[in-house]
């Protein structure tokens, strides 16, 4: 029995698995920041590492058991 190996197909499979695992299958331009989630008697707290993001640019929405955080990041420093 002859088996062939396609290294390019292997790399594409790895990329697809990576995208699904870290981005949940979402658009490739999405970014997932470092996140801590803490729960205590008073509630649930989400801490996001968002460098260069102004607080007034944050949009937080909850829909169908999914929390979405959208922000505008200022890459240019003065």
Backbone as CSV, one residue per row, in Angstrom:
resi,resn,N_x,N_y,N_z,CA_x,CA_y,CA_z,C_x,C_y,C_z
1,UNK,0.849,-1.182,0.000,0.000,0.000,0.000,0.890,1.240,0.000
2,UNK,0.635,2.115,-0.925,1.414,3.342,-1.060,0.667,4.482,-0.389
3,UNK,1.351,5.183,0.514,0.772,6.351,1.178,1.586,7.566,0.799
4,UNK,0.894,8.653,0.488,1.600,9.902,0.176,1.372,10.893,1.312
5,UNK,2.320,11.760,1.459,2.251,12.777,2.507,2.361,14.144,1.864
6,UNK,1.424,15.005,2.167,1.418,16.358,1.637,1.683,17.323,2.793
7,UNK,2.910,17.828,2.905,3.217,18.719,4.035,2.393,20.006,4.008
8,UNK,1.999,20.492,2.829,1.211,21.730,2.750,-0.180,21.511,3.308
9,UNK,-0.734,20.335,3.062,-2.041,20.005,3.634,-1.954,19.910,5.151
10,UNK,-0.869,19.336,5.650,-0.646,19.271,7.110,-0.643,20.673,7.714
11,UNK,0.084,21.604,7.072,0.166,22.973,7.581,-1.196,23.669,7.539
12,UNK,-1.965,23.444,6.488,-3.302,24.032,6.414,-4.207,23.478,7.515
13,UNK,-4.102,22.181,7.773,-4.896,21.570,8.851,-4.519,22.150,10.210
14,UNK,-3.234,22.321,10.446,-2.766,22.902,11.709,-3.289,24.323,11.853
15,UNK,-3.225,25.110,10.768,-3.710,26.495,10.804,-5.208,26.525,11.112
16,UNK,-5.984,25.655,10.491,-7.431,25.603,10.750,-7.726,25.260,12.207
17,UNK,-6.998,24.287,12.745,-7.202,23.910,14.146,-6.816,25.050,15.084
18,UNK,-5.733,25.729,14.766,-5.300,26.879,15.563,-6.376,27.967,15.551
19,UNK,-6.874,28.281,14.360,-7.900,29.322,14.244,-9.150,28.971,15.029
20,UNK,-9.584,27.720,14.960,-10.779,27.300,15.703,-10.542,27.363,17.201
21,UNK,-9.371,26.907,17.650,-9.095,26.837,19.084,-8.928,28.182,19.752
22,UNK,-8.262,29.111,19.081,-7.963,30.387,19.711,-8.896,31.505,19.292
23,UNK,-9.600,31.304,18.213,-10.499,32.358,17.757,-11.931,31.876,17.664
24,UNK,-12.167,30.654,18.062,-13.527,30.131,18.046,-14.142,30.098,16.663
25,UNK,-13.312,30.029,15.606,-13.821,29.989,14.246,-14.275,31.341,13.731
26,UNK,-13.959,32.408,14.444,-14.400,33.737,14.024,-13.466,34.283,12.946
27,UNK,-13.735,35.508,12.548,-12.924,36.151,11.522,-11.462,36.176,11.947
28,UNK,-10.579,36.091,10.975,-9.157,36.045,11.277,-8.617,37.366,11.803
29,UNK,-9.339,38.462,11.611,-8.823,39.743,12.099,-9.227,40.018,13.540
30,UNK,-9.923,39.085,14.189,-10.252,39.286,15.595,-9.032,38.967,16.454
31,UNK,-9.004,39.542,17.642,-7.862,39.378,18.540,-8.399,39.038,19.921
32,UNK,-7.774,38.102,20.575,-8.201,37.700,21.909,-7.128,38.145,22.907
33,UNK,-7.442,39.133,23.754,-6.448,39.626,24.714,-6.280,38.673,25.894
34,UNK,-5.210,38.869,26.646,-5.021,38.129,27.895,-6.184,38.474,28.818
35,UNK,-6.783,37.448,29.413,-8.017,37.628,30.181,-7.974,36.857,31.495
36,UNK,-8.473,37.467,32.561,-8.675,36.793,33.841,-10.149,36.917,34.196
37,UNK,-10.728,35.828,34.669,-12.112,35.832,35.123,-12.120,35.399,36.584
38,UNK,-12.724,36.235,37.431,-12.747,35.979,38.874,-14.194,36.036,39.344
39,UNK,-14.571,35.067,40.165,-15.914,35.058,40.735,-15.812,35.057,42.245
40,UNK,-16.623,35.899,42.885,-16.716,35.885,44.345,-18.188,35.972,44.735
41,UNK,-18.457,36.209,46.013,-19.833,36.247,46.495,-20.643,37.379,45.857
42,UNK,-19.980,38.439,45.449,-20.678,39.602,44.924,-20.892,39.571,43.415
43,UNK,-20.134,38.757,42.695,-20.333,38.727,41.252,-19.174,38.101,40.486
44,UNK,-19.228,38.288,39.194,-18.240,37.770,38.259,-17.487,38.958,37.677
45,UNK,-16.162,38.884,37.654,-15.338,39.987,37.189,-14.466,39.520,36.033
46,UNK,-14.399,40.346,34.996,-13.601,40.059,33.817,-12.518,41.125,33.706
47,UNK,-11.278,40.683,33.698,-10.138,41.592,33.572,-9.464,41.330,32.233
48,UNK,-9.376,42.369,31.397,-8.773,42.247,30.071,-7.534,43.118,29.987
49,UNK,-6.499,42.595,29.372,-5.288,43.373,29.130,-5.450,44.062,27.780
50,UNK,-5.764,45.350,27.812,-6.045,46.111,26.599,-5.138,47.331,26.501
51,UNK,-3.874,47.137,26.168,-2.971,48.285,26.070,-3.376,49.215,24.928
52,UNK,-3.204,50.494,25.151,-3.503,51.538,24.161,-4.977,51.604,23.768
53,UNK,-5.859,51.155,24.656,-7.297,51.238,24.397,-7.900,52.228,25.385
54,UNK,-8.562,53.232,24.855,-9.226,54.224,25.710,-10.527,53.635,26.249
55,UNK,-10.805,53.905,27.503,-11.995,53.348,28.148,-13.281,53.725,27.414
56,UNK,-13.320,54.949,26.861,-14.542,55.390,26.176,-14.739,54.725,24.810
57,UNK,-13.753,53.958,24.339,-13.921,53.250,23.067,-14.450,51.827,23.260
58,UNK,-14.606,51.403,24.509,-15.076,50.040,24.789,-16.578,49.903,24.564
59,UNK,-16.963,48.797,23.919,-18.366,48.414,23.778,-18.492,46.997,24.316
60,UNK,-19.357,46.804,25.311,-19.549,45.489,25.922,-21.004,45.069,25.717
61,UNK,-21.193,43.899,25.103,-22.530,43.380,24.832,-22.612,41.919,25.244
62,UNK,-23.787,41.511,25.689,-24.038,40.118,26.035,-25.245,39.648,25.237
63,UNK,-25.072,38.525,24.518,-26.156,38.010,23.692,-26.019,36.505,23.563
64,UNK,-27.064,35.771,23.876,-27.106,34.315,23.745,-25.911,33.637,24.417
65,UNK,-25.694,33.956,25.675,-24.608,33.368,26.475,-23.215,33.683,25.949
66,UNK,-23.078,34.770,25.195,-21.781,35.183,24.670,-21.531,36.629,25.060
67,UNK,-20.365,36.883,25.639,-19.967,38.244,25.991,-19.034,38.752,24.900
68,UNK,-19.374,39.889,24.323,-18.554,40.478,23.262,-18.001,41.814,23.743
69,UNK,-16.707,41.983,23.586,-16.043,43.235,23.939,-15.396,43.772,22.669
70,UNK,-15.775,44.985,22.302,-15.222,45.616,21.103,-14.560,46.919,21.523
71,UNK,-13.385,47.200,20.952,-12.668,48.423,21.316,-11.863,48.916,20.127
72,UNK,-11.563,50.188,20.163,-10.687,50.788,19.165,-9.342,51.011,19.815
73,UNK,-8.308,50.569,19.141,-6.955,50.661,19.685,-6.181,51.736,18.951
74,UNK,-5.540,52.627,19.699,-4.755,53.695,19.105,-3.302,53.251,18.982
75,UNK,-2.882,52.947,17.759,-1.527,52.461,17.534,-0.489,53.572,17.465
76,UNK,-0.936,54.762,17.181,-0.003,55.883,17.052,0.134,56.608,18.373
77,UNK,1.355,56.673,18.863,1.593,57.379,20.123,2.224,58.724,19.805
78,UNK,1.780,59.736,20.541,2.327,61.087,20.317,3.410,61.388,21.305
